[in-house]
Amino acid sequence: MKRADLRKIYFNIYMTYTNNNLTLEDIGLKYKITKQRVWQIVRFCKLGNGNYYEGLKRYNGAYNKIKRARPESDSREINGLLREWLRINDVRLIKSKYG
């Protein structure tokens, strides 16, 4: 599938999530993807103001900036810093069953 086609699908998934009371699982069934993939699409679309690829670019930029600033950090610490960055950017996180 071409990027332009995926961009439309991702935007539709984001709008479905934003404007309906459907669960991630319901949306996943509709689009034949997992609920985890739905959440990933929604999260990046929110970061990119509806544009998945712009959100992905912002996320990767933040990740690279954190890695450069904290080269001694392990993946757990980097993930914690990324979660904090997402909170600052008003992207809700799915709670882990581990805390």
Residue pairs with C-beta under 8 A, 6 or more apart in sequence:
1 9
3 53
6 52
7 51
7 52
7 53
9 31
10 41
10 44
10 45
10 52
11 45
11 50
11 51
11 52
13 27
13 31
13 38
13 41
13 42
13 45
14 41
14 42
14 45
14 46
14 50
14 52
15 50
16 22
16 27
16 30
17 24
17 27
17 38
17 42
22 30
23 35
24 35
24 36
24 38
24 39
24 42
25 35
27 35
27 38
28 34
28 35
28 37
28 38
31 38
39 94
41 52
43 55
43 86
43 91
44 52
44 53
44 55
44 56
44 59
45 51
45 52
45 55
46 55
46 90
46 91
47 54
47 55
47 56
47 58
47 59
47 86
47 89
47 91
48 54
48 55
48 56
48 57
48 58
49 55
59 82
62 82
62 85
63 78
63 82
66 73
66 78
66 81
66 82
66 85
67 73
67 78
70 77
70 78
70 81
73 81
83 93
86 93
87 93
